[in-house]
Each structure stands twice: as structure tokens, then as C-alpha cells.
């Protein structure tokens, strides 16, 4: 562990105390590029529903850790399709100079949760509602963080509501050494749903990078990237959402408030066809002996196809192409320990007989099988047919790249 990492551990109780950087103007006309390298693609790993998954979406829950306000419990709970974080002025954390109601991590099922590791690239997207009662403060008010699990460690990156020269702003920083990634005015974003798109390349020393995008309706109000930064402390990185604020505010901004989140997604960068691939969701395909379901997290689109456990059940897509070679990527999950072979055909011709779809460990763990194919010019039919009585694996989508 480097000396910088030791310093960040020691600064764990000083969250948000760093000096302010100057206000940066929003640059909606100059969108920063995605951190996703060529030859990689985003794989959806986590997409919880407040209504369906409830508080089971999180790895841990930090709701009134000091039991300071049990009459108002719970402070964090599902509310329809949203997650609600409610903060009262009387609430206290175990450190009594601050308040904290937060959730951490990405739980996929049971005891399984995603682990963000050094060298990986992750992306989270979500919609957020900040009421005018949740104001920017002169000291720290964090509403999103990335951290290494464990007590006594400082944040790695933070999204905060901060007053700068008397103005309310929302900002994102690499916590140490206080590197501002981007900042925009908060008041125009109050009392409406805004969309966040955040990418983090996890890297030690100067090998990390972050991109932070804020959209208000159809307008991009912040799009900023920082490279060459330290985004790794040790072990792994874990996201946190909620309200974590200091009681040291001098602007009179602390009051009862709440925060709403919905449409949360986590993506991991994986080898793939990148921008050259066209995706076709299974739920939009022709299904024989099967149904569209959405009870296992991590799928793309609106669901996946769970085929009947019979030989001959299939999913068929119509894809467009030009005459020539292509690569077919098949995203699937097989929560059993038994291989589920299938026959893959293109325009009626078999391109893979008994294509193996091995067990992925859980129905919420998705993998991609690739098959070389040849397309005709124009419309082509791609069919995946179960070869045994076990049926197909759950099929999420196919991607076709030429």
C-alpha cells in the first residue's frame, strides 16, 4: 500500500473537509468521450427494482446506525418504483457531528453481490430526485460515493451538494487530493428527476479515470472526465448512495429532507464488439415454447426468455446485415450445473451443432458465447434451438458484428 493510501485511511473522518475548487462552467456542447476502449462493450450486471427487489438490492444498509431516531425508522425504504432516503434534523450517525443514511453495493441474489476490482471499468446509471429541501451546504453533503469496504477509510470519489461562493452546486470529485471532476448549479435541478451516467476506471496511482454526466430532461448540464487519477485504495471498490452530511453547515441549509432514486443500473466493461455490434433483445424475438420473464437481475432491456424445458424450444431473431462474415454473441444465464446444448442456425443452415451453454453459477450471472457466422445481404434469421430436454439457457440478447 502506498503512502497516499495510508493518508486516505487516516482522513476517513474528515470527509468533505477539503478546500473548494473554483466553479467550472457546464459544457453541454462538448461531450467528453466514454472511457470504454475499442473492442469492449458494456455488460449489464445489476438492474434492481424497488418494487420487486426491495431492500434486497443492496449489499449493506446503513440506516440510523446510532439508533438516534427509532420512531422514524426505517429512514431508507422502497416507495413504489423508487428508493427513498429520509433525513431529519434530529438524526445522528455514530459520529455525532454528522448524519448518515446510506446503502452500499450491488446485490444480485441471496449472498451474491458484484465486486468491482482493480483494473476494471464500471458504469452506473440512475435517475435521482433532489427536492429543494435537500440543499447544498458549506460543509460536506455527499449523495453518492465510491469506497473500499471497511471502516475508517475515506471515500475514493464523491458526488456532493456544496455551496461555492454562496451558490448551490452539485459536484463530483476524486476525494484525495481534492480533484474536481465537474460541477454545475443545483437550484435548476431541484424538484425534478435528473439522470446520472457515471464511469470509473479502477486504477492505482495515476492509472484510474472517471467520467461524470448529469442530464436534465434533454439537456446535458455536466459532462466531465478526469484521467490519471487514483481510484483504488485496496481490496475492491463499492458504490454508495444516500444522504451523508456534516452538521457543521453555516448557511442554515439543514432541514428535514429526502432523496429519491430509481432506474439503477450497473455495467461492467467486457471484451466484445463495441460500437460495431448491433444488439437484438430476446424479448422482442419470436419465441416457441417459452416466455419473457424478469425475475433474475442483470438482464438487458425489459427481460429475458425462459424457454420451456423441452428439446426443440427456440428463440428466433431477424437481423440485418451485409453479405459476409460476422460474429454472433449470445448472452445467456444457466443457473444449473448441467450444460444446455443448442443448435444455432442462420437462414436455416446450422452454424453450430450442440453449441454448449455451460453453467454460469447462478441465474443472475450472465455470460456471452460467441459463434462465427456468415450473413446474407438484408434480412437474416438467427435461431437458437434447445437440443435436449433441459431446454435452452435463459437468453438475454444476441449481438451481431461484421
C-alpha positions as CSV (number, residue, x, y, z in Angstrom):
1,X,0.0,0.0,0.0
2,X,1.4,3.4,-0.9
3,X,1.8,6.3,1.4
4,X,-1.1,8.1,-0.3
5,X,-3.3,5.2,0.6
6,X,-2.3,5.4,4.2
7,X,-3.1,9.1,4.2
8,X,-6.6,8.5,2.8
9,X,-7.3,5.9,5.5
10,X,-6.3,8.5,8.2
11,X,-8.6,11.1,6.6
12,X,-11.7,8.9,6.8
13,X,-13.3,11.1,9.5
14,X,-12.6,14.3,7.5
15,X,-14.9,13.5,4.6
16,X,-15.7,16.6,2.6
17,X,-13.4,19.0,4.6
18,X,-11.1,19.9,1.7
19,X,-11.0,23.4,0.3
20,X,-13.3,24.4,-2.5
21,X,-12.1,24.4,-6.1
22,X,-13.3,27.2,-8.4
23,X,-16.7,26.9,-10.1
24,X,-16.4,25.3,-13.5
25,X,-19.0,26.2,-16.2
26,X,-21.1,23.4,-17.7
27,X,-20.0,22.3,-21.1
28,X,-23.0,20.6,-22.7
29,X,-21.8,21.3,-26.2
30,X,-18.5,19.5,-25.7
31,X,-19.4,16.0,-24.5
32,X,-16.4,14.1,-23.1
33,X,-15.8,10.7,-24.6
34,X,-16.8,7.5,-22.9
35,X,-14.0,5.7,-21.1
36,X,-14.9,2.5,-22.9
37,X,-12.0,1.3,-25.0
38,X,-12.4,0.0,-28.5
39,X,-13.1,-3.7,-28.6
40,X,-15.0,-3.6,-25.3
41,X,-18.8,-3.4,-24.6
42,X,-20.9,-2.7,-21.6
43,X,-22.5,-5.7,-20.0
44,X,-25.4,-5.1,-17.7
45,X,-24.7,-6.7,-14.4
46,X,-27.3,-5.2,-12.0
47,X,-30.7,-3.6,-12.5
48,X,-32.8,-3.8,-9.3
49,X,-36.5,-2.9,-9.0
50,X,-37.6,-1.2,-5.8
51,X,-41.0,-2.7,-6.2
52,X,-39.8,-6.3,-6.9
53,X,-36.4,-6.5,-5.1
54,X,-37.0,-4.1,-2.2
55,X,-34.0,-3.6,0.1
56,X,-32.6,-6.9,-1.2
57,X,-30.9,-4.8,-3.9
58,X,-28.1,-3.7,-1.6
59,X,-25.0,-5.4,-0.2
60,X,-25.4,-3.4,3.1
61,X,-27.8,-0.9,4.6
62,X,-26.7,1.9,7.0
63,X,-30.0,3.2,8.3
64,X,-29.6,5.2,11.5
65,X,-26.6,3.2,12.8
66,X,-26.6,5.0,16.1
67,X,-30.4,4.3,16.6
68,X,-30.8,8.0,17.2
69,X,-34.4,8.3,15.8
70,X,-36.1,4.9,16.0
71,X,-39.6,6.5,15.9
72,X,-38.9,7.4,12.3
73,X,-37.5,4.1,11.2
74,X,-37.0,3.0,8.6
75,X,-35.3,6.0,7.0
76,X,-34.5,4.1,3.8
77,X,-37.2,2.1,2.1
78,X,-38.8,1.3,-1.2
79,X,-41.6,3.7,-2.2
80,X,-43.4,2.3,-5.3
81,X,-40.7,2.1,-8.1
82,X,-38.3,4.4,-6.1
83,X,-35.9,4.1,-3.2
84,X,-36.5,6.8,-0.6
85,X,-33.9,8.2,1.8
86,X,-35.4,10.4,4.5
87,X,-33.2,12.6,6.7
88,X,-34.4,14.5,9.8
89,X,-32.5,17.2,11.5
90,X,-32.5,15.2,14.7
91,X,-30.9,12.1,13.1
92,X,-27.3,11.4,14.1
93,X,-24.6,9.0,13.0
94,X,-22.3,7.1,15.3
95,X,-20.0,10.2,14.9
96,X,-22.4,12.7,16.3
97,X,-21.2,15.7,14.2
98,X,-22.8,14.2,11.1
99,X,-25.8,12.3,9.7
100,X,-25.8,9.2,7.6
101,X,-28.5,7.1,5.8
102,X,-26.8,5.2,3.0
103,X,-26.9,1.9,1.1
104,X,-23.9,0.1,-0.4
105,X,-23.0,-2.3,-3.2
106,X,-24.9,-4.2,-5.8
107,X,-26.6,-7.4,-4.5
108,X,-27.7,-9.7,-7.3
109,X,-29.3,-12.5,-5.3
110,X,-29.0,-14.1,-1.8
111,X,-25.5,-13.6,-0.6
112,X,-24.1,-12.7,-4.1
113,X,-23.1,-9.2,-4.9
114,X,-20.9,-7.6,-7.5
115,X,-17.3,-6.9,-6.8
116,X,-15.6,-4.0,-8.5
117,X,-11.8,-4.9,-8.8
118,X,-8.6,-3.1,-9.6
119,X,-8.1,-2.8,-13.3
120,X,-11.8,-3.0,-14.2
121,X,-14.0,-0.4,-15.8
122,X,-17.6,0.1,-14.4
123,X,-20.5,2.3,-15.2
124,X,-23.6,3.2,-13.1
125,X,-26.7,5.0,-14.4
126,X,-29.6,6.1,-12.3
127,X,-32.4,8.7,-12.1
128,X,-32.4,11.0,-9.0
129,X,-34.9,13.4,-7.5
130,X,-33.5,16.1,-5.2
131,X,-36.2,18.2,-3.6
132,X,-35.5,21.8,-2.7
133,X,-35.3,20.8,1.0
134,X,-32.1,18.9,0.3
135,X,-29.8,21.9,-0.1
136,X,-26.1,22.4,-0.8
137,X,-24.1,23.1,2.4
138,X,-20.9,24.8,3.3
139,X,-19.5,21.5,4.6
140,X,-19.9,18.1,3.1
141,X,-23.2,16.7,1.9
142,X,-22.5,13.5,-0.1
143,X,-25.2,11.8,-2.1
144,X,-23.0,9.2,-3.9
145,X,-19.6,7.8,-3.1
146,X,-17.2,5.1,-4.1
147,X,-15.3,3.5,-1.2
148,X,-13.3,0.5,-0.2
149,X,-15.3,-1.7,2.1
150,X,-14.4,-1.4,5.8
151,X,-14.5,1.3,8.5
152,X,-12.0,4.1,8.8
153,X,-11.4,4.6,5.1
154,X,-12.0,7.8,3.2
155,X,-14.1,8.0,0.0
156,X,-12.4,7.4,-3.3
157,X,-14.8,9.6,-5.3
158,X,-17.9,11.7,-4.1
159,X,-20.9,13.4,-5.6
160,X,-21.7,16.2,-3.3
161,X,-24.1,19.2,-2.8
162,X,-21.7,22.1,-2.0
163,X,-22.1,25.9,-1.7
164,X,-19.5,27.7,-3.7
165,X,-19.3,31.5,-3.3
166,X,-22.9,31.4,-2.0
167,X,-24.2,29.3,-4.9
168,X,-25.7,25.9,-4.5
169,X,-23.9,23.4,-6.7
170,X,-23.7,19.6,-7.3
171,X,-20.2,18.4,-8.0
172,X,-18.2,15.3,-8.4
173,X,-14.6,14.9,-7.1
174,X,-11.8,12.5,-6.7
175,X,-11.7,12.8,-2.9
176,X,-8.0,12.9,-2.5
177,X,-6.2,15.0,-3.4
178,X,-9.4,17.1,-3.9
179,X,-9.5,16.8,-7.6
180,X,-12.7,18.4,-9.1
181,X,-14.1,16.4,-12.0
182,X,-17.2,18.6,-12.7
183,X,-19.7,20.9,-11.1
184,X,-23.0,22.6,-12.1
185,X,-25.7,24.7,-10.5
186,X,-28.0,22.7,-8.2
187,X,-31.1,25.0,-8.0
188,X,-32.2,24.4,-11.6
189,X,-32.2,20.7,-10.8
190,X,-34.3,20.9,-7.6
191,X,-37.7,19.3,-7.6
192,X,-37.3,17.3,-10.8
193,X,-35.9,14.0,-12.0
194,X,-32.4,14.2,-13.3
195,X,-30.2,11.4,-14.9
196,X,-26.7,10.4,-13.9
197,X,-24.3,8.5,-16.0
198,X,-21.0,7.7,-14.2
199,X,-18.0,5.7,-15.3
200,X,-15.0,4.7,-13.2
201,X,-11.8,3.0,-14.3
202,X,-10.4,1.5,-11.2
203,X,-6.7,2.1,-11.1
204,X,-3.9,2.6,-8.5
205,X,-1.7,5.6,-8.5
206,X,-2.3,7.5,-11.8
207,X,-4.0,4.7,-13.7
208,X,-7.6,5.5,-12.8
209,X,-10.1,7.7,-14.5
210,X,-13.7,8.9,-14.0
211,X,-16.4,10.4,-16.2
212,X,-19.5,12.2,-14.7
213,X,-22.5,13.2,-16.7
214,X,-25.7,15.0,-15.5
215,X,-28.7,15.3,-17.7
216,X,-31.8,17.4,-17.0
217,X,-34.5,16.3,-19.4
218,X,-33.0,16.5,-22.8
219,X,-30.2,18.8,-21.8
220,X,-26.7,17.7,-20.7
221,X,-25.7,20.1,-17.9
222,X,-22.4,18.5,-16.9
223,X,-20.1,16.1,-18.8
224,X,-16.6,15.9,-17.4
225,X,-13.8,13.4,-17.5
226,X,-10.6,13.1,-15.4
227,X,-7.8,10.7,-16.2
228,X,-4.6,9.9,-14.5
229,X,-6.1,9.8,-11.0
230,X,-6.0,7.3,-8.1
231,X,-9.3,5.4,-7.8
232,X,-8.1,2.4,-5.8
233,X,-7.4,2.0,-2.1
234,X,-7.2,-1.7,-1.8
235,X,-9.4,-4.9,-1.8
236,X,-12.2,-3.6,-4.1
237,X,-14.4,-0.6,-4.8
238,X,-18.1,-0.4,-3.7
239,X,-20.7,2.3,-4.7
240,X,-22.8,4.0,-2.0
241,X,-26.0,6.1,-2.4
242,X,-27.9,8.1,0.2
243,X,-27.5,11.2,2.3
244,X,-24.3,11.7,4.3
245,X,-23.9,15.2,5.6
246,X,-22.0,17.2,8.2
247,X,-23.8,19.2,10.9
248,X,-21.2,22.0,10.6
249,X,-23.0,23.9,7.9
250,X,-23.0,27.6,8.4
251,X,-25.6,28.6,5.8
252,X,-28.7,27.5,7.6
253,X,-29.4,24.9,5.0
254,X,-30.0,21.8,7.2
255,X,-33.7,20.8,7.3
256,X,-35.8,17.7,7.1
257,X,-35.4,16.4,3.6
258,X,-35.3,13.3,1.4
259,X,-33.7,11.9,-1.8
260,X,-35.3,9.5,-4.4
261,X,-33.5,7.1,-6.7
262,X,-34.8,4.9,-9.4
263,X,-33.7,3.1,-12.6
264,X,-30.4,2.0,-11.1
265,X,-28.1,0.0,-13.4
266,X,-24.5,-1.2,-13.1
267,X,-22.5,-2.2,-16.2
268,X,-19.1,-3.8,-16.5
269,X,-16.8,-3.4,-19.4
270,X,-16.1,-6.7,-21.0
271,X,-14.5,-7.9,-24.3
272,X,-17.0,-7.5,-27.1
273,X,-17.8,-5.9,-30.3
274,X,-18.1,-2.4,-29.0
275,X,-19.8,0.1,-31.2
276,X,-19.6,-2.2,-34.3
277,X,-22.2,-4.6,-32.8
278,X,-26.0,-4.5,-33.2
279,X,-28.0,-5.8,-30.3
280,X,-31.2,-7.7,-30.6
281,X,-33.1,-8.3,-27.4
282,X,-34.6,-11.8,-26.8
283,X,-37.9,-10.4,-25.5
284,X,-38.5,-8.8,-29.0
285,X,-37.8,-12.1,-30.9
286,X,-40.1,-14.9,-32.0
287,X,-40.5,-17.4,-29.1
288,X,-41.5,-21.0,-29.4
289,X,-42.3,-22.8,-26.1
290,X,-41.1,-20.2,-23.7
291,X,-41.9,-16.9,-22.0
292,X,-40.5,-13.4,-21.3
293,X,-39.6,-13.1,-17.7
294,X,-37.8,-10.5,-15.5
295,X,-37.3,-12.3,-12.1
296,X,-33.5,-12.6,-12.4
297,X,-31.4,-9.4,-12.2
298,X,-28.8,-8.4,-14.6
299,X,-30.7,-8.7,-17.9
300,X,-30.7,-6.1,-20.6
301,X,-33.8,-4.4,-22.0
302,X,-37.1,-5.3,-20.3
303,X,-36.5,-9.0,-19.7
304,X,-35.1,-12.3,-21.0
305,X,-36.6,-15.5,-22.5
306,X,-37.0,-18.5,-20.3
307,X,-37.6,-21.4,-22.7
308,X,-39.6,-24.5,-21.8
309,X,-37.5,-27.5,-20.6
310,X,-38.1,-29.4,-23.8
311,X,-36.0,-30.2,-26.9
312,X,-37.0,-28.1,-29.8
313,X,-38.0,-24.9,-28.0
314,X,-36.4,-22.0,-29.7
315,X,-35.9,-18.2,-30.0
316,X,-35.6,-16.7,-33.5
317,X,-34.4,-13.2,-34.4
318,X,-34.5,-11.3,-37.7
319,X,-31.2,-9.4,-38.1
320,X,-29.9,-7.1,-40.8
321,X,-26.6,-7.4,-42.4
322,X,-24.4,-7.2,-45.4
323,X,-23.1,-10.3,-47.2
324,X,-20.1,-11.7,-45.5
325,X,-18.5,-13.0,-42.3
326,X,-19.9,-11.8,-38.9
327,X,-19.6,-12.7,-35.2
328,X,-22.6,-13.7,-33.2
329,X,-22.5,-13.0,-29.5
330,X,-25.2,-14.8,-27.4
331,X,-25.8,-13.5,-23.8
332,X,-27.2,-16.2,-21.6
333,X,-27.5,-17.5,-18.0
334,X,-27.6,-21.1,-16.8
335,X,-28.1,-21.4,-13.1
336,X,-27.7,-25.2,-13.2
337,X,-24.5,-27.3,-13.2
338,X,-25.6,-29.1,-16.4
339,X,-24.5,-27.9,-19.9
340,X,-27.5,-26.9,-22.0
341,X,-26.5,-27.5,-25.7
342,X,-28.4,-25.8,-28.5
343,X,-28.3,-25.7,-32.3
344,X,-27.6,-22.3,-33.8
345,X,-28.8,-21.8,-37.4
346,X,-28.6,-18.8,-39.7
347,X,-31.1,-18.7,-42.5
348,X,-31.9,-22.3,-41.8
349,X,-28.3,-23.6,-42.1
350,X,-26.6,-25.0,-39.0
351,X,-23.6,-22.9,-37.9
352,X,-23.1,-24.6,-34.5
353,X,-24.5,-28.0,-33.6
354,X,-24.7,-28.7,-29.9
355,X,-23.3,-25.3,-29.0
356,X,-22.5,-25.6,-25.3
357,X,-24.1,-23.2,-22.8
358,X,-22.2,-24.1,-19.6
359,X,-23.4,-23.3,-16.1
360,X,-22.8,-19.7,-15.1
361,X,-23.1,-20.3,-11.3
362,X,-26.4,-18.5,-10.8
363,X,-29.4,-17.3,-12.9
364,X,-28.3,-13.8,-12.2
365,X,-24.8,-14.4,-13.6
366,X,-24.7,-13.8,-17.3
367,X,-22.1,-14.9,-19.8
368,X,-21.6,-14.5,-23.6
369,X,-20.9,-17.3,-26.1
370,X,-19.5,-16.3,-29.5
371,X,-20.1,-18.1,-32.8
372,X,-18.7,-17.2,-36.2
373,X,-21.4,-16.9,-38.8
374,X,-22.0,-15.7,-42.4
375,X,-24.8,-13.3,-43.2
376,X,-26.6,-12.6,-46.5
377,X,-27.3,-9.0,-47.6
378,X,-30.5,-7.7,-46.0
379,X,-32.7,-9.7,-43.5
380,X,-31.4,-12.9,-41.9
381,X,-32.9,-15.3,-39.4
382,X,-30.9,-16.4,-36.5
383,X,-32.4,-19.3,-34.4
384,X,-31.2,-20.9,-31.2
385,X,-33.0,-24.3,-30.6
386,X,-32.7,-26.4,-27.5
387,X,-31.0,-29.7,-28.3
388,X,-32.0,-31.7,-25.1
389,X,-35.0,-32.0,-22.7
390,X,-33.3,-29.5,-20.4
391,X,-34.2,-26.7,-22.9
392,X,-32.2,-23.6,-23.7
393,X,-30.4,-21.5,-21.1
394,X,-32.2,-18.2,-20.3
395,X,-31.5,-16.0,-23.3
396,X,-31.0,-12.2,-22.9
397,X,-30.0,-11.0,-26.3
398,X,-27.7,-11.6,-29.3
399,X,-25.2,-9.1,-30.8
400,X,-24.1,-9.2,-34.4
401,X,-20.9,-7.6,-35.6
402,X,-19.5,-7.5,-39.1
